[in-house]
Amino acid sequence: MFAEYVGSGADLFILIVAVITGFAAALGYVDFLRTPKKEEK
C-alpha cells in the first residue's frame, strides 16, 4: 500500500508540474504574439 501511495503521489506531482509548465508556456506564447503588435505602434 505504501508503494501505491508513493506512486500515486509521484504521478500527481508530475501532473502538477506538467500543468504549470504548460501554463507558463502558454503565457510566454501569448506574450510573444502581443510583442510585435506593441512594437508596430
BELTAQUI-V417712 format. One record per residue. SS is DSSP state (H for helix, E for strand, - for the rest). PHI is phi in radians with two decimals (none if undefined). D_CENTER is the distance of its C-alpha to the mean C-alpha in Angstrom with 1 decimal. Layout:
BEGIN
[[SS:PHI:D_CENTER] [SS:PHI:D_CENTER]]
END
This chain:
BEGIN
[[-:none:30.1] [H:-1.12:28.6] [H:-1.13:27.0] [H:-1.14:25.6] [H:-1.15:24.1] [H:-1.12:22.5] [H:-1.10:21.1] [H:-1.15:19.7] [H:-1.10:18.1] [H:-1.15:16.6] [H:-1.09:15.2] [H:-1.13:13.8] [H:-1.09:12.3] [H:-1.11:10.7] [H:-1.12:9.4] [H:-1.11:8.0] [H:-1.09:6.4] [H:-1.13:5.1] [H:-1.15:4.0] [H:-1.11:2.9] [H:-1.11:2.1] [H:-1.12:2.7] [H:-1.14:3.8] [H:-1.13:4.9] [H:-1.14:6.1] [H:-1.14:7.7] [H:-1.10:9.2] [H:-1.12:10.5] [H:-1.19:11.9] [H:-1.11:13.6] [H:-1.11:15.0] [H:-1.12:16.2] [H:-1.25:18.0] [H:-1.38:19.5] [H:-1.03:20.8] [H:-1.08:23.7] [H:-1.15:24.9] [H:-1.22:25.4] [H:-1.24:27.2] [H:-1.21:29.6] [-:-1.32:30.9]]
END
